Every structure is written in structure tokens, then in C-alpha cells.
Amino acid sequence: MKTKAQFYHAGCPVCVAAEQSVAEALDPARFDVEIVHLGETTDRLPEAESAGVKSVPALVINGQPFHINHGADLSALK
């Protein structure tokens, strides 16, 4: 069974670089990665917040958020 992962970002250059470097590097045989562009799907901001995401880009695996660099605080996306 694959592990579910969400990669949250806002479309900024830092986020796009992280998506290309981190999210795409995960083994697709082991991880089911969902890319969530919070700049386009603001209705998913509460989901990201409840998962512990404070800033984007961030990768959440098994409910554990991993913050990658710092593109933007979630509050800036509201």
C-alpha cells in the first residue's frame, strides 16, 4: 500500500523549485503524492492548517508536516 503525501504550495518560485526537487523525487511506487496549489484552491487552506502546515512549500507525510525553505506564510494566502 502506498503512503499518502500532500505537497502544499502557492506557486511562487521557491514553491515550484521545491516541487520539482522534493515532491517529484519521492518514489511513486511508495508514495501517492498529491500536489495542492493553495493559491488556486484556497478552500483547502483549513485542511493544510489542520495538518500543521505553517508556511509553504510544505510536504505532509502520514500527518507529519515538513516545511521546506520558506516561500510564504499561510496567513498571506488568506
C-alpha positions in Angstrom: 0.0 0.0 0.0 1.3 3.5 -0.9 1.8 6.2 1.7 -0.3 9.3 1.1 1.6 12.6 0.9 0.4 16.1 0.2 2.7 18.8 -1.2 1.2 22.2 -0.4 2.5 25.3 -2.3 1.4 28.7 -3.5 3.0 28.8 -7.0 5.9 31.1 -6.1 9.4 30.3 -7.5 10.5 28.8 -4.2 7.5 26.5 -4.1 7.9 25.4 -7.8 11.6 24.7 -7.2 10.7 22.6 -4.1 8.0 20.7 -6.0 10.5 19.8 -8.7 13.3 18.9 -6.3 11.4 17.3 -3.4 7.9 16.2 -4.4 8.9 14.7 -7.7 11.8 12.9 -6.1 9.6 10.7 -4.0 9.4 7.2 -5.2 6.0 6.8 -6.9 5.9 3.1 -6.1 6.0 4.0 -2.4 4.2 7.4 -2.2 0.9 8.7 -3.6 1.8 12.4 -3.8 -1.0 15.0 -4.3 0.1 18.4 -5.3 -2.1 21.1 -3.8 -1.7 24.7 -5.1 -3.2 26.7 -2.3 -3.1 29.9 -4.4 -5.6 28.4 -6.7 -7.6 26.2 -4.2 -7.9 28.5 -1.2 -10.8 26.3 0.1 -8.1 23.8 1.1 -6.3 26.2 3.4 -8.1 24.9 6.5 -7.0 21.3 5.6 -3.4 22.5 5.4 -3.6 24.3 8.7 -5.1 21.3 10.4 -2.3 19.2 9.1 0.1 21.6 10.8 1.3 23.5 7.8 2.5 27.0 8.8 4.2 28.0 5.6 4.6 26.8 2.0 6.2 24.9 0.5 5.4 22.0 2.8 5.2 18.3 2.4 2.9 16.3 4.7 3.5 12.6 5.0 1.4 10.4 7.4 0.1 13.6 9.1 3.6 14.9 9.7 4.4 18.3 8.1 7.8 19.0 6.7 8.4 22.7 5.9 10.8 23.2 3.0 12.6 26.6 2.8 10.1 29.5 3.2 8.0 30.8 0.4 5.0 32.3 2.2 3.1 32.0 5.5 -0.3 30.5 5.1 -1.8 33.7 6.5 -0.6 35.5 3.4 -2.8 33.2 1.3 -6.0 34.1 3.0 
